[in-house]
Amino acid sequence: MVIIAKPYAIKFYKSKQWKQTREYILRRDNYLCVMCGEVAEEIHHVIHLKPDNIDDVSISLGEGNLQSLCRTCHFNQHRVDRGIVHIEEEYKFDEQGYIIKDNSSIIKDTVI
């Protein structure tokens, strides 16, 4: 596993606690992306890790803040979170506020 992380998070992502939690979340989600149903390879923090919250276990390791995603959906989710793209009507929000595909899907870049 290659770790691509901000400097303040490298130690966290190498920790035994993270590795165990990551595996638990993948198993919980049946190793499937919660957005598209493809094979999940990554875990997404819904509330992103920052230097001021990385020690808050409800954010860094909390089951409710973690979701299994495929690489494509994880990449796209971060683009949406940064406002780089907007969601077309083929996407919707589920009961928990996650963006999910609604049949076919298109994500378009937004000119900033």
Order of alpha helices (4+ residues) and beta strands (2+ residues): alpha-alpha-beta-alpha-beta-alpha-beta-beta-beta-beta
